Amino acid sequence: MTQKNGQYQQTGWNLSALFPGSKDPAVDRAVEELETTTAAIEALRPTLSAEMSGKDFLAMLKCVETFTELTHRLGGYGHLWFAENTQNQGALAFMGRMEQLLAEAQNRILFFYLWWRSLDDEAAERLLAHAGDMRYSLEQTRLFKDHTLSEVEEQIINIKDVNGVNALTTLYDMITNKFVFELEEVDGEKKQLTRGELMSYVRSASPELRAAAYQELYGVFNKEDAVLAQIYIHRVRDWATENIKLRHISSPISVRNLLNDVPDTVVDTLLAVCTEKAGVFHRYFKLKAKWLDMPKLRRYDLYAPLKKTASKQIPYGDAVDMVLHSLHEFSPVMASHAHRIFDEGHIDAEVRSGKRGGAFCSSILPGMAPWILANYTSEPRDVATLAHELGHAIHALMAADHSVMTFHSALPLAETASVFSEMLLTDQLLTEENDPVLRRDLLVEAIDDAYATILRQAYFVLFEQEAHHRIAQGSSMDELNELYLSNLAQQFGDSIDVSHDFQLEWISIPHIYHAPFYCYAYSFGQLLALSLYQKYKEAGDSFKPKLLKILAYGGSASPNHILSEANINMASPDFWRGGFRLIEGMIDELAGQS
């Protein structure tokens, strides 16, 4: 990343902190070190017993830690290189080679995790006392104690995934990231666009352009709908075969809940409150229709701006400055972590054909600046996305003192820093803005984003729950389309008209392919961040150390433990309702201005 006249320039990223290149000798050295480490772990197998000393157990853990660092480095490089250009055959080949290599290495040390899960609680607790910072990762592993198969069966599953479900999701990425979209502007000019560029038009002031953008999106997806739906159906069947039939986990979503170390009842409560409070957004959509002089919003108009003119384009350098300033005002420590991402060239913000769509932050190793992928199109919404992904990076760097096995935040807390960073940006803009019309527009954008992050994501998960059930009964693509339209009808009630083309929205959601039931983490994280932000507004500077402590935990303790320290009871419906109350306050302020 380069700077010119104090502003950062929009460029690709630099992966050299992982490896100078795919053909560099450093890759071969890392593969050799992985082999040496794997062999060393295998050699320690005869020493494993419930009676082994704490010193021997820690020595084994140190080897496993080194193994994990190497797999993160090799696997991370492959996935990041592929994300740059999903049509790059060299990147695809490297990623495939690494997936195969790492699966085989993982199989060779699988015995350690199976042994660890087989221990009785008393023996495990004695050894955990010697695990140091790796303790919680071992506690998480034991959550699957009753769902673990034999060593040979577990090895077969690992091998199967490389050329099975992992290959399917790679194909999904290759197909969908190759799509080119065409849109005719109001002046008659036709443009060829990436998905990220196309989606900027759903926030256009023109109702015709908003509708055209969605129609083009689903028109293009419609050309491959049967293939994409079949990939999803096989993904779901694979999930059920492994986790329900073989591992005997109680339900498809319970698999994700175990991985997240969150009780089923907490997730049920979260989703129930989201459906219970959907009326908060129904009220907002009805008010928005009135402000736009429409009898009722169409689904095309959900993110429509209230202003009639096009949004002001925000140059990339200005966007970076805005985000860094808002972070610095809250915490210079957080801002310094964010600066590292740019200074070390770890962000790819360019818009290119073939590049993976959307945005993500990839934290590979503790203390190493994470990599951020964004598709920055100069729309105001992209500034918030930048703040969001930088929040993820800050979270990882705040946890840099932890082991590679515990620095990653648990998924339900993974959105804490990202959403909090977005809110800092929004609050700064509101504080600096005196024009009531512009303040109104900022509030509208904030509420639109809250809908997209809370209610929309919760209903994705509700769709997934029913889709997994229906697919087990043999449902077809057409039946899943009908199910999704029914899901939208429940989500919007009588507040929005949903056209038939939105039946294909589900096949355009990468998360449900890559990580089933992942999306409730967004609802969880947004409502949690709203609660934490409200505490900050009430307590002022005295709250800051509490947030920084939450972030510094990384994934070294359970979500319940971390939140309990902040006096948050995630099992309480009232806690989740509190986030909706803050949104209601924003809607009340808007209603009072209009």
C-alpha angles and dihedrals in degrees: 000000000000131000126216123183090347095308129108117237126229106250142138122274133263117234096183093110085070099035133337088232143331092266095044117121088238088074092055090047091052091049090050091049089050090054091049092048093046091051090049091054091048090052090057093055095098090057095060114109140131087254098051117128123260089240093057091045092053091049089055090048092052090056091049089049091054089047090053093049091053094047091049091051097047096039094041093054092052095050094045093048090050091049090058089065121358090196093058105116093196092055091045092051092047092048091049092049092050093047090054093044094047094046090054092047091047090052091055093057095036090103090073094060093043090051091047092052091047095060120104116247095256094054092043093051092051092054094042088065087070097045097087114187092356092066100101094049087057092047089052091051090056090057085080093050093116094043101052122117130207119291093255092049092049090050092051090052091052092051092044093054094057095061095022125048094001090054090049094054090046089054089050090055093046093050098044098040090053092061117116118201127205125206132178113221123220089261090057097255114140118218132192109222144181117236091259091053092045093052092056086072093063084075093050120129087230115088089202093055092047091054093043092052093054093042091052092047095054093035090061093042088049090065090065099026096119093051094044092046091050091051088054093047091053090045090055093045091051090050091052096043093053102035105030104030100032104027096032094224108168100241140355094256091047088069090063091042091055091049088051094044090232120132118246089239092060092052090045089053093048093051092043092053090048091055091042092053097041086108089072089069093038088061090049093050091051091049090047091053089054092049089050091048091242126135089224136350118255116219084251089064099050094109096032114143118234092227117087096217126075117272116266111258113239115209114231095244091053091049092053091049092050093052095044091049093052090049093048092052089057100037130353087202092060091044092052090054090051091050090058092064091060098035092054094044095243098143129084106195099157123117110232137160111257094020116127110267128236123022138285143166119225117199108193106171135006112266093014113112107254122237121245125202116197135160101218113196098168093252116139089242089062090063090061089047089054090051090048096053092043087055089059090050092049090051091055094046092048086059094048094120092066129088121270084251095059110025095087111090118239109261097251090057095038093094095051099094094034096055092039089055091052090051092050088055093048093046092050091051091048091049092051095044120084098167106102092211093054091044088053091052091051091051091049091053091048093051092045088053092047089054092049093049101040115025099025093050093046090053090049087060092046088053091049092052092054094038092055089051094047095046089054086058092050103262118176130223091263091054091049089051089054090047091053093050088051089051090053091048090055092045096052103029109187094332099089137030110230117202123215095252090072089071086089096053092100094064089056094060109096095190095067088055099043101036117011114220092006092126099076086071087072092054090044093047097045094049091044092050091048089054093047092046091052089052089051092051090051098042101032120196093355088071096057097081089053093056093044089051091052090052093045090058090069104174097326095112137029120276089244092054094048095046094043088061087058090050092250121142107200092189092064118097088206090063091057091043088056091068091054090051090060089051090049088055090055090050090049090053090050093048090051092054096049 
